Amino acid sequence: MDGNLASFDVCIVGGSISGNYLCYLLSNTNLKIIVIEEHEQVGLPFQCAGIVSQKLSRLIDLPKEIILNRVKTAKIVGPSGVYIKLSGKEEPYIIDRIGLDRLFFNKIKLNENITYIFGERFKSFKYVRDNHQKLVLIETSKRKLKAKMLVGCDGPLSSVAKSLGIKNKNLYATQIRIKGQFDENEAAMFFDKRWKELFGWIVPEGKRIYRIGIASSKNIVNNFRVFLNRINLNMKQKIDQQGGLIPFGLMNKLAFENILLLGDSACQVKATTGGGIIMLLIAAKYAANCIKTCFKQKNFSKKTIKKYYEIPCRSIIGRELKTHYLIRLFLERFSEKDFEKLFQIIKTTKIENHFSLYGDMDFPKALLFQLLKLPFVISFFFKFLMKNPELLVRLLLLIFFKVEVES
Ligand SMILES: Cc1cc2nc3c(=O)[nH]c(=O)nc-3n(C[C@H](O)[C@H](O)[C@H](O)COP(=O)(O)OP(=O)(O)OC[C@H]3O[C@@H](n4cnc5c(N)ncnc54)[C@H](O)[C@@H]3O)c2cc1C
C-alpha cells in the first residue's frame, strides 16, 4: 500500500458534539487523531431545541454561559387541547448548543497530536494490510489517509454507518426561534396523530425567545403550519429557522473491525423526545475507554470493541433507549380519548408524586416500574393493549426475542 499517505491512529468523522467530545476525551493520550468535518465551522448550522437534563453538569464540566435558561414545568398537551403539567426535582437546562459544540473543540484545537480538517467529506473506506496490520484506508472528498481506527460521529445520515450497511430511520424536524409571550419556565409538548412519532414543542430559550418546532416522518411543512396555527403564533416576531433530522428507533450495532459508531450515527437517541446529547456523552466515555484499551492491547478487532464499547453501552443506555422506544410505540397509538383518560388518571390520583420522585428525562425505566405497580395504571394499559393486539405482539417480540417488526 502507498507509504506516502498521511497516517493517523484515530480518524473521527464529524466535528459536532459527539466527535468533539470523544476527541477531547482522547486528547490526554499520545494518539494521533484527525477529525474530518464537512462544514466550515464547528456548531453550524444550528439544529437543536437544546433541552437537556441536569445530568449534563454531572457528565461534563459545564460553564455557566452555556446555560441560557432552566425550565420548572413540562406541559403535555393532548390532541384535544386537554393538558397536564408535571414538575419534579428535575429542572432541565436550555443550552447554547453552538457553544456546547465549540466548548470541547476550543479545549483541544491547539493540541499538536490533533488535526481538524473542515469543508471536507468522508466518502468511503476499505480495509488494507500494512506490515501485517489491518488498517482502514479512508477516502474523503479531497484526499486519502490511513488510520488504525475509524469512528463514525457523522450524525443521522452517517456515511460511515452506511458503508457498514447500516441506515438510520430518520424523522424530519423543523424549528423557528421567535420572540413571544409564552411561559419562560415551561417546556410544552403538543401531541397529535399527524406527527405521532414525536411532538410539537415550545422551549423557552430565555429573554422572551422561544424555540418552537416539530418532528414527524412525513408532511413536515404542512404539519408545522398546522401546529403554528394551533398555538396562535404571530410570525412577525420570527428570528430564524432551522431544520434537521432525528434518528428514530433502537440503538444500532456499535462495534465493527477497527470501527465504532457514536451519537446520532448509532441512533443513541431517545425515541420519546428525540434528545441525543446525554446518551452520546455517556457513550463517548465508553468509546474513549475502548479506544485507549484497543491501543494498549494493540487489538482493534470487532470482538474487543464490542467488549469494551458496545456491551457496556447496551447495558447502561441501550436498555433505557429500548424503554423510550416502547413508550413511543404506545404514544403513537394513543387516541384523543386515551390521552384524556391517562391525564385524568394522573390528575385524580397521587400519581404526580411518582413523576417527581422517580421521573428521569433520560432513564425512564425506574418510573415505569413504579407506575406499573399501581392498579389503575395496570388496568389502563391492559385495556389499551386489548384494543391494540398488534402492539402486544410487537412488544413481546421486542422484549423477549429482541425482534423488531415494522408497523
Ligand atoms: C431540530 C432538532 C432538535 C433537537 N433537540 C434536541 C434537544 O432538545 N435535546 C437533545 O438532547 N437533543 C436534541 N436533538 C438531537 C441532537 O441534536 C443530536 O442527538 C446531536 O446533535 C447528535 O450529535 P452528533 O455529534 O452525534 O451528530 P450531529 O450533531 O448530527 O453531527 C454530525 C456531524 O458530522 C458532520 N458530517 C456528516 N456527514 C459527514 C461526512 N460524510 N463527512 C464529514 N463530516 C460529516 C456534520 O456536518 C456534523 O457536524 C435535536 C435534533 C434536532 C434535529
PDBQT file of the ligand as one rigid body, heavy atoms in Angstrom, charges set to zero:
ROOT
HETATM    1  C1  LIG A 501     -34.439  20.051  15.465  1.00  0.00    +0.000 C 
HETATM    2  C2  LIG A 501     -33.682  19.216  16.454  1.00  0.00    +0.000 A 
HETATM    3  C3  LIG A 501     -33.882  19.428  17.805  1.00  0.00    +0.000 A 
HETATM    4  C4  LIG A 501     -33.175  18.662  18.744  1.00  0.00    +0.000 A 
HETATM    5  N1  LIG A 501     -33.361  18.939  20.066  1.00  0.00    +0.000 NA
HETATM    6  C5  LIG A 501     -32.647  18.253  20.999  1.00  0.00    +0.000 A 
HETATM    7  C6  LIG A 501     -32.786  18.560  22.368  1.00  0.00    +0.000 A 
HETATM    8  O1  LIG A 501     -33.549  19.432  22.751  1.00  0.00    +0.000 OA
HETATM    9  N2  LIG A 501     -32.040  17.843  23.261  1.00  0.00    +0.000 N 
HETATM   10  C7  LIG A 501     -31.171  16.849  22.866  1.00  0.00    +0.000 A 
HETATM   11  O2  LIG A 501     -30.536  16.213  23.717  1.00  0.00    +0.000 OA
HETATM   12  N3  LIG A 501     -31.020  16.553  21.563  1.00  0.00    +0.000 NA
HETATM   13  C8  LIG A 501     -31.740  17.230  20.627  1.00  0.00    +0.000 A 
HETATM   14  N4  LIG A 501     -31.586  16.927  19.293  1.00  0.00    +0.000 N 
HETATM   15  C9  LIG A 501     -30.690  15.819  18.923  1.00  0.00    +0.000 C 
HETATM   16  C10 LIG A 501     -29.243  16.267  18.993  1.00  0.00    +0.000 C 
HETATM   17  O3  LIG A 501     -29.087  17.444  18.274  1.00  0.00    +0.000 OA
HETATM   18  C11 LIG A 501     -28.368  15.142  18.429  1.00  0.00    +0.000 C 
HETATM   19  O4  LIG A 501     -28.579  13.970  19.182  1.00  0.00    +0.000 OA
HETATM   20  C12 LIG A 501     -26.888  15.503  18.453  1.00  0.00    +0.000 C 
HETATM   21  O5  LIG A 501     -26.624  16.637  17.680  1.00  0.00    +0.000 OA
HETATM   22  C13 LIG A 501     -26.068  14.348  17.883  1.00  0.00    +0.000 C 
HETATM   23  O6  LIG A 501     -24.730  14.727  17.828  1.00  0.00    +0.000 OA
HETATM   24  P1  LIG A 501     -23.720  14.010  16.827  1.00  0.00    +0.000 P 
HETATM   25  O7  LIG A 501     -22.425  14.691  17.021  1.00  0.00    +0.000 OA
HETATM   26  O8  LIG A 501     -23.821  12.552  17.003  1.00  0.00    +0.000 OA
HETATM   27  O9  LIG A 501     -24.321  14.294  15.379  1.00  0.00    +0.000 OA
HETATM   28  P2  LIG A 501     -24.566  15.731  14.611  1.00  0.00    +0.000 P 
HETATM   29  O10 LIG A 501     -24.772  16.770  15.651  1.00  0.00    +0.000 OA
HETATM   30  O11 LIG A 501     -25.599  15.439  13.635  1.00  0.00    +0.000 OA
HETATM   31  O12 LIG A 501     -23.162  15.956  13.948  1.00  0.00    +0.000 OA
HETATM   32  C14 LIG A 501     -22.689  15.204  12.881  1.00  0.00    +0.000 C 
HETATM   33  C15 LIG A 501     -21.537  15.985  12.267  1.00  0.00    +0.000 C 
HETATM   34  O13 LIG A 501     -20.960  15.202  11.234  1.00  0.00    +0.000 OA
HETATM   35  C16 LIG A 501     -20.768  16.001  10.085  1.00  0.00    +0.000 C 
HETATM   36  N5  LIG A 501     -20.833  15.096   8.937  1.00  0.00    +0.000 N 
HETATM   37  C17 LIG A 501     -21.880  14.387   8.497  1.00  0.00    +0.000 A 
HETATM   38  N6  LIG A 501     -21.551  13.626   7.449  1.00  0.00    +0.000 NA
HETATM   39  C18 LIG A 501     -20.236  13.862   7.223  1.00  0.00    +0.000 A 
HETATM   40  C19 LIG A 501     -19.297  13.353   6.261  1.00  0.00    +0.000 A 
HETATM   41  N7  LIG A 501     -19.646  12.443   5.356  1.00  0.00    +0.000 N 
HETATM   42  N8  LIG A 501     -18.038  13.826   6.302  1.00  0.00    +0.000 NA
HETATM   43  C20 LIG A 501     -17.647  14.751   7.238  1.00  0.00    +0.000 A 
HETATM   44  N9  LIG A 501     -18.495  15.243   8.162  1.00  0.00    +0.000 NA
HETATM   45  C21 LIG A 501     -19.769  14.805   8.159  1.00  0.00    +0.000 A 
HETATM   46  C22 LIG A 501     -21.902  17.016  10.132  1.00  0.00    +0.000 C 
HETATM   47  O14 LIG A 501     -21.583  18.175   9.383  1.00  0.00    +0.000 OA
HETATM   48  C23 LIG A 501     -21.993  17.292  11.630  1.00  0.00    +0.000 C 
HETATM   49  O15 LIG A 501     -21.153  18.331  12.029  1.00  0.00    +0.000 OA
HETATM   50  C24 LIG A 501     -32.277  17.663  18.315  1.00  0.00    +0.000 A 
HETATM   51  C25 LIG A 501     -32.084  17.433  16.950  1.00  0.00    +0.000 A 
HETATM   52  C26 LIG A 501     -32.773  18.208  16.027  1.00  0.00    +0.000 A 
HETATM   53  C27 LIG A 501     -32.541  17.969  14.560  1.00  0.00    +0.000 C 
ENDROOT
TORSDOF 0
